[in-house]
Amino acid sequence: DRTRFIDGRRAIMGCAMQLDQRIHWSIDIRKISGTDDQVLVSAHAADSLKTASIGELFLLGETMRQSEAGRISLRDVIDRDHEQPDDAMEDSGLLYMLDQRTLTVADLGVLIGAFSDNYATNLLIGHVGLDAVQRFAREELGYTESNLLDKVRWERPSGVGLPDDMSRGCASELCDYMCRLHRGDLVSEDASRQIRRWLAADADTSMVSGAFNVDPLAHWPQDAGVALCHKTGTESDVRCDVGLVSVADTGVAVAWAVLANWDKAAYGDLRDAALADMRRIGERIREIISEPSGDWGASPWA
């Protein structure tokens, strides 16, 4: 029963978390303390779901790995006049509306972190290589269920050998990514810091992160008493939010991966239900980081 979620270490005060049963959830929420990650909630955390642009996390990671290895530079200039015919995307992001024809790798990282820019994603994939990104997730991070599978495409017709989504992932691995990012050991401390900076520009606070009520356009290095960096993924049957939030006053840091997929043919558009549940999860995380102990607490899910 997908509505009944029990912590991997203990039941949450004996209460089930009731989430919409029409939605396939994969959830992992952890409190980070030093080198240890305390699992607060684990719900189908190993299930592989479609994650839309969440796979860009691995693109940013491989970009920083290649930068630190000297293979590329964040100052490398990408010329849109030399792009592939199917690189341009006129949907998520800002690049397709800009006149500027050249951007640095660092510029593309900003656009991806802030707006899940599909056009910028394709240009950066072309620069670092999709195979390299996939090896990074598989070999450097050791993930088996989470990866960037393809560039962004307008259509994914069946029968032509394309993945059914640009990325897939499970909550346990994606939450682990954010824990590594917080500890500074994703590639290196400097690389982790740069990726956190890109993700701290994310303007999409429609999901879990909406509960923190930060200014969507200006919450670096902190706003409303929290430091927030996160990445979202959105399609017509997908809502995903993977993030990290910390409070200097309490010293509490929490990482999360909340993934939601649903069957549109069977249930129609469930975005309202998914977003409402994701916001409730965010509100509970906010309670955790506001408590000196950082415990999940005794309150059942309403």
C-alpha positions in Angstrom: 0.0 0.0 0.0 1.7 3.1 -1.2 -0.2 5.3 1.3 1.5 3.5 4.3 5.0 4.7 4.8 7.2 3.4 7.6 10.6 4.6 8.6 13.4 2.2 7.8 14.4 2.3 11.5 11.2 3.0 13.3 7.6 3.8 12.7 6.9 7.5 12.9 5.4 7.5 16.4 3.3 4.6 15.3 1.5 6.7 12.7 1.3 6.1 8.9 2.0 9.0 6.6 -1.1 9.3 4.5 -0.3 10.5 1.0 -2.4 10.3 -2.1 -2.6 6.6 -3.0 -3.0 7.2 -6.7 0.6 8.5 -6.9 3.7 6.4 -6.9 6.0 8.0 -4.3 9.6 7.4 -3.6 10.7 9.4 -0.6 13.9 9.6 1.5 14.4 12.3 4.2 17.6 12.4 6.3 19.0 14.5 9.1 22.7 15.2 8.4 25.1 15.2 11.4 28.9 15.1 10.6 29.6 12.0 8.5 26.3 10.3 9.6 22.9 10.5 7.9 19.9 9.6 10.1 17.0 8.4 8.1 13.9 10.1 9.2 11.5 8.8 6.6 12.1 6.1 3.9 9.2 5.3 1.6 9.8 3.1 -1.4 13.1 4.8 -1.5 14.7 2.2 -3.8 11.9 2.5 -6.4 13.1 3.8 -9.8 10.8 6.6 -11.1 10.9 9.1 -13.9 12.6 12.2 -12.6 12.6 14.7 -15.6 15.3 17.3 -15.1 16.6 15.9 -11.8 19.2 14.1 -13.8 20.9 17.5 -14.4 22.4 17.0 -10.9 24.8 14.5 -12.5 25.5 16.8 -15.4 26.6 19.5 -12.9 28.6 17.0 -10.9 30.5 15.7 -14.0 31.0 19.3 -15.1 32.8 20.1 -11.9 34.8 16.8 -12.0 36.1 17.6 -15.5 36.8 21.2 -14.4 38.9 20.1 -11.5 40.7 17.5 -13.6 41.6 20.2 -16.1 39.7 18.8 -19.0 37.4 21.7 -19.3 37.2 25.2 -17.7 34.1 26.9 -16.2 35.3 29.8 -18.5 35.0 27.8 -21.7 32.8 29.6 -24.1 29.9 27.7 -25.8 28.8 29.2 -29.1 25.2 28.7 -29.9 26.0 29.2 -33.6 27.8 25.8 -33.5 25.0 23.9 -31.6 23.4 20.7 -32.8 20.1 21.1 -34.7 18.1 19.5 -31.8 19.8 21.4 -29.0 17.5 24.4 -28.9 14.5 24.1 -26.6 11.7 26.7 -26.2 10.1 25.7 -22.9 11.7 25.4 -19.4 14.3 28.1 -19.0 15.4 31.5 -20.3 18.1 30.9 -22.8 15.8 30.5 -25.8 14.6 34.1 -25.2 18.1 35.6 -24.9 19.9 37.3 -27.8 23.4 36.5 -26.5 25.0 33.8 -28.7 27.9 32.8 -26.5 27.9 31.7 -22.9 30.5 30.2 -20.5 30.1 26.8 -18.9 29.6 28.6 -15.6 26.7 30.6 -17.2 25.1 27.3 -18.4 25.4 26.0 -14.8 23.6 29.1 -13.5 20.7 28.6 -16.0 20.4 24.9 -15.2 20.5 25.5 -11.4 18.1 28.4 -11.4 15.6 27.5 -14.1 16.2 23.8 -15.1 17.0 25.4 -18.5 16.5 22.7 -21.1 18.4 24.6 -23.8 21.4 25.2 -21.5 21.2 21.5 -20.5 21.6 20.3 -24.0 24.5 22.7 -24.7 26.3 21.5 -21.6 25.7 17.9 -22.3 27.3 18.5 -25.7 30.4 20.0 -24.0 31.0 17.4 -21.3 29.5 14.3 -23.0 26.5 12.3 -22.0 28.5 9.1 -21.6 30.8 10.9 -19.2 27.8 12.1 -17.1 26.4 8.6 -17.0 29.8 7.1 -15.9 30.0 9.8 -13.2 26.7 8.7 -11.7 27.4 5.0 -12.1 31.2 4.8 -11.2 32.0 7.9 -9.2 28.9 7.9 -7.1 28.0 4.2 -7.3 24.4 4.7 -8.2 22.5 2.0 -10.0 19.0 3.5 -10.3 19.7 7.2 -10.8 21.2 8.8 -13.9 20.8 11.2 -16.7 19.6 9.0 -19.6 19.4 11.4 -22.5 19.4 15.1 -23.6 16.1 17.0 -23.6 13.9 16.3 -26.6 10.6 17.6 -27.9 9.2 14.2 -28.3 10.0 10.6 -27.3 8.3 8.4 -29.8 8.1 4.7 -28.9 9.9 2.1 -31.0 13.0 4.2 -31.8 15.2 3.2 -28.9 15.0 6.4 -26.8 14.6 6.3 -23.0 11.1 7.0 -21.8 12.4 10.0 -19.9 15.5 12.1 -19.8 16.3 10.8 -16.4 15.3 8.2 -13.8 16.1 7.9 -10.1 15.3 6.6 -6.7 14.9 8.7 -3.5 17.7 6.9 -1.6 20.4 7.7 -4.1 19.2 11.2 -4.8 19.0 12.0 -1.1 22.5 10.6 -0.7 23.7 13.0 -3.4 22.4 16.0 -1.4 24.0 14.6 1.8 27.4 14.4 0.0 26.8 17.9 -1.3 26.3 19.1 2.3 29.4 17.4 3.6 31.5 18.7 0.7 32.6 15.4 -0.6 30.8 15.3 -3.9 33.9 15.5 -6.2 35.6 17.8 -3.7 34.8 20.6 -1.2 35.2 23.3 -3.8 33.1 21.4 -6.4 30.4 20.8 -3.8 30.4 24.5 -2.9 30.0 25.5 -6.6 27.1 23.0 -7.2 25.4 24.2 -4.0 25.7 27.8 -5.3 24.1 26.9 -8.6 21.2 25.0 -6.9 20.7 27.8 -4.4 19.5 29.9 -7.3 16.6 27.5 -8.1 13.5 29.7 -8.5 11.0 26.8 -8.5 9.6 26.7 -4.9 6.3 25.1 -5.9 7.0 21.8 -4.2 8.7 20.7 -0.9 10.8 23.8 -0.7 7.7 26.1 -0.9 7.1 25.4 2.8 10.2 27.5 3.8 8.7 30.7 2.3 12.0 32.0 1.0 12.1 34.6 -1.7 12.2 32.3 -4.8 14.4 34.7 -6.7 16.9 35.7 -3.9 17.5 33.3 -1.1 21.3 33.0 -1.2 23.2 32.6 1.1 20.1 32.5 3.3 16.6 33.9 3.6 13.8 33.5 6.2 16.4 32.0 8.5 17.3 29.0 6.3 20.0 28.1 3.7 18.3 26.3 0.9 19.5 24.6 -2.3 17.5 22.2 -4.3 16.6 20.8 -7.7 13.2 20.2 -9.2 11.9 18.1 -12.1 8.5 18.6 -13.8 6.6 16.8 -16.5 2.8 16.3 -17.0 2.9 13.2 -14.9 6.0 13.9 -12.8 6.9 16.1 -9.8 10.2 15.7 -8.1 12.1 17.8 -5.5 15.5 17.0 -4.2 17.1 19.4 -1.8 19.0 20.4 1.3 18.1 22.9 4.0 20.0 24.0 7.1 19.6 26.5 9.9 22.6 28.2 11.4 20.9 28.8 14.8 20.1 25.1 15.5 22.9 23.5 13.4 20.3 21.2 11.9 20.5 20.2 8.3 18.0 18.0 6.4 18.3 16.5 3.0 15.3 15.1 1.1 14.3 13.4 -2.2 10.6 13.4 -2.8 9.6 11.9 -6.1 6.1 11.5 -7.5 4.8 9.8 -10.7 1.3 9.0 -11.7 -0.7 7.4 -14.5 -2.4 10.1 -16.4 -4.5 7.6 -18.4 -5.9 6.1 -15.3 -6.2 9.2 -13.0 -5.8 12.3 -15.1 -3.8 15.3 -13.9 -2.8 14.8 -10.3 -0.5 17.8 -10.0 -2.7 19.5 -7.4 -2.7 16.4 -5.2 1.0 15.8 -5.6 1.9 19.5 -4.9 -0.3 19.6 -1.8 1.3 16.4 -0.4 4.8 17.7 -1.2 4.1 21.0 0.5 2.9 19.1 3.6 6.2 17.1 3.6 8.1 20.4 3.4 6.1 21.9 6.3 7.1 18.9 8.5 10.8 19.3 7.5 10.5 23.0 8.5 9.3 21.9 11.9 12.3 19.6 12.2 14.9 22.2 11.4 13.2 24.7 13.8 13.5 22.3 16.7 16.8 22.3 18.6 16.8 18.5 18.7 15.9 18.2 15.1 13.7 15.2 15.8 10.9 14.1 13.6 8.6 14.8 16.5 5.4 13.3 17.9 2.8 14.9 15.7 1.1 12.5 13.4 0.6 13.5 9.8 -2.7 15.4 9.4 
